[in-house]
Amino acid sequence: MSDTIEQHQEQPSVSEGSLEPANGCCPIAVAAPERVRGRPFPPGVSGNPAGRLPGTRNRATMAAEALLDGEAEALTRKAVELALKGDTVALRLCLERLLPPRKSRRVTFDLPTIRTAADLLPAFAAVVSAMGSGELAPDEAAVIAGVLEAKRKAIETGDLEKRLAALEQQRANNGNQP
């Protein structure tokens, strides 16, 4: 690293647009490269082609962790005290940590067996009925209906493949006859 700095310092310096060198060496014309403000590199070329190394952490995050290191217990105790005194922001913070956001639940739901596209109509009716009775939430019913729709597409694709294979076989058999 020091070699490159020394090499850089040995080169004569020329002020931009000047023909006179700084230390009396031969004249050199230096043209300033034209750069567009805010875009130092041409399109498609990065100044750091390798990108950020995997696992490199943000400096601000590391600084915040260093400040809070060892204080987590005291800060948590203070947040709980404030929440118990009625501070709604502290209360919400504590509850968010105690009860994480609810994700989808496992649903036990009886659906009729689905082998053909005709079997899908009773299945959709069962989903709508369960939603109407409160057994399923509307978003859960929508997810199940989406799964049934995917099943319908799979059945139709399988049926089309069978029909196409039968037509190709029939055509091949008709082509072989005299």
Buried (B, 14 or more C-beta within 10 A) or exposed (E): EEEEEEEEEEEEEBEEEEEEBEEEEEEEEEEEEEEEEEEEEEEEEEEEEEEEEEEEEEEEEEEEEEEEEEEEEEEEEEBBEBBEEEBEEBBEBBEEEEEEEEEEEEEEEEBEEBEEEEBBEEBBEBBEEBBEEEBBBEEBBEBBBEEBEEBBEEBEEEEEEEEEEEEEEEEEEEEEEE
